[in-house]
């Protein structure tokens, strides 16, 4: 199944908003994980180790389906991100996985 990546940057001073919606975001991610659709998911960190964005790679049938899945994430619904992209990717490394 094709892989799609969400690369997102939080709004400036958005940590409070991120934290307010984090439990619902983690539940959304846990559902995707239970369905075996997540290849990678985690926050993007700044030089001080603060969460300032997200990087998530999921399996989806096509780009439209990936966008719809990401669109259901509480971070997207509540406008945590200042900017985001959803793009198709292809796993090359690590080999053998």
Phi, psi and omega in degrees: 000140180298155179250142180227139184246134169259122175242114189227145176243131180291158171297152177301138182057036184266005184299321179298316180294318178302312183293326179296328184254003184298315180303317179291323177298314181295325176294318176301314180295321180297323178294318177295320179297315180298330178277359179074024186261347183268128173265328179197144174203133178179169180281153167270134184248148174273184183299338180264004180084012179275143178288125182228008181176189181220149173227116184225133177239123181233161170270138177206159181294323182199176184299320180298317179294320178297314178299320179295319178296312179296327180295341178274353181290133179305329177297321178288314182301320186262011173067036178294327186270137173282322182210145175207157174230146170239120184224152175282146178223170179222128181281125175247317180237151356288150179286149176088001179253000000 
